[in-house]
Amino acid sequence: MLFDVVYEDGSQASNRRVPMEILGGLDGDDPAREVISAQDEDIAQKSGRPQRTILSLSRSPIPEAKPKPPRDA
């Protein structure tokens, strides 16, 4: 599942990947915040920059399928 993230500093990240298996149930999308936060921590350590704090996250919209061009017979 893909999520869009907004950070406290106003920056945004789109299409952050989270395993679908951890979502749903009583916790809904809350586990996604933990996974993305862990991903951000790893990125921060590797880049030497401070980790950003997540303000909000939402599921990324599903892209609309492009219509197939007509086939010439």
Secondary structure as GFF3:
##gff-version 3
##sequence-region A 1 73
A	DSSP	beta_strand	2	7	.	.	.	ID=ss1
A	DSSP	beta_strand	12	17	.	.	.	ID=ss2
A	DSSP	three_ten_helix	20	22	.	.	.	ID=ss3
A	DSSP	three_ten_helix	25	27	.	.	.	ID=ss4
A	DSSP	alpha_helix	30	47	.	.	.	ID=ss5
A	DSSP	beta_strand	54	59	.	.	.	ID=ss6
###
